[in-house]
């Protein structure tokens, strides 16, 4: 028997937040939507780090409210792919325009609740999630520093 629980009220604001990040605006004359995440990502280096932090905050909020470890893993995969590919100049910006990891993560949240698999708090997952996010953040900064040094060495 399917439970079909709605997304809890305290998490419904994440829908608006994820739309703001990924699909709030539309390119006139097209159906292509983008959000603040795409705009921020256009700023070399700092934009990708800031975008990563916004996405991480979204996942941490979901984790604090009991989303399963499997869903958190998928969300982290979305963020890792978005951050890694998104950091590639030009190609990454185009990828960010279409991938929309924050909306994907919110849809994972909706699916998690609509299938009725909510089983309470997952604090034992929050600590590993934090560690993974911090490690990804450190790797991103390290890559950015090395890229700046490489580019600076060319001139």
WOSUL-V784162 format. One record per backbone hydrogen bond with DSSP energy under -1.0 kcal/mol. NH is the residue of the N-H (numbers start at 0). CO is the residue of the C=O. If there is no record, write none. Layout:
[[NH & CO] [NH & CO]]
//
This chain:
[[4 & 112] [10 & 7] [13 & 10] [14 & 11] [16 & 12] [17 & 13] [18 & 14] [19 & 15] [20 & 16] [21 & 17] [22 & 18] [24 & 33] [26 & 31] [29 & 26] [33 & 24] [35 & 19] [36 & 20] [38 & 34] [39 & 35] [40 & 36] [41 & 38] [42 & 39] [45 & 43] [46 & 42] [48 & 44] [49 & 45] [50 & 46] [51 & 47] [52 & 48] [53 & 49] [54 & 50] [55 & 51] [56 & 52] [57 & 53] [58 & 54] [59 & 55] [60 & 56] [61 & 57] [62 & 58] [63 & 59] [65 & 62] [66 & 61] [71 & 67] [72 & 68] [73 & 69] [74 & 70] [75 & 71] [76 & 72] [77 & 73] [78 & 74] [79 & 75] [80 & 76] [81 & 77] [82 & 78] [83 & 79] [84 & 80] [85 & 81] [87 & 84] [90 & 88] [91 & 87] [93 & 89] [94 & 90] [95 & 91] [96 & 92] [98 & 94] [103 & 99] [104 & 100] [105 & 101] [106 & 102] [107 & 103] [108 & 104] [109 & 105] [110 & 106] [111 & 107] [112 & 108] [113 & 109] [114 & 110] [115 & 112] [116 & 111] [124 & 121] [125 & 121] [126 & 122] [128 & 124] [129 & 125] [130 & 126] [131 & 127] [132 & 128] [133 & 129] [134 & 130] [135 & 131] [136 & 132] [137 & 133] [138 & 134] [139 & 135] [140 & 136] [141 & 137] [142 & 138] [143 & 139] [144 & 140] [145 & 141] [146 & 142] [147 & 143] [148 & 144] [149 & 145] [150 & 146] [151 & 147] [152 & 148]]
//
